[in-house]
Amino acid sequence: MVRGSLVFARILSWIDSRLVDGVVNLAGAVTRLFANLDGPSTSVLTHIAAGRGLRRVQTGRIQTYLYGALAGALVVVLLNFLIK
C-alpha cells in the first residue's frame, strides 16, 4: 500500500514538474514576448499603479482588515435601507 502510494506520488510529481510547470512557463514566456513587442500599454501601466496603491492596504494587521470588513458591512446595510 505504501509503495503504491509512493509510486503514485512520484508519477504525479513528475507530471506537475514537467507538464504543468512547462505549460505555465510557456504561457509566461509567450506573454513576456508579446509584452516586449508591444511595449508598455495603458492597461499595463494602470495595473502597475493599482498594485502600488493596493500594496499600502496590505498591512498584515488583523485590526485593519476587520475595520475594512466592518466598513463594508455598514455600506451594505446603508445601501439596503436607501434602496428600499
Sequence and secondary structure as in RCSB ss.txt:
>XXXX:A:sequence
MVRGSLVFARILSWIDSRLVDGVVNLAGAVTRLFANLDGPSTSVLTHIAAGRGLRRVQTGRIQTYLYGALAGALV
VVLLNFLIK
>XXXX:A:secstr
 HHHHHHHHHHHHHIIIIIIHHHHHHHHHHHHHHHHHH   HHHHHHHHHHHHHHTT    HHHHHHHHHHHHHH
HHHHHHHH 
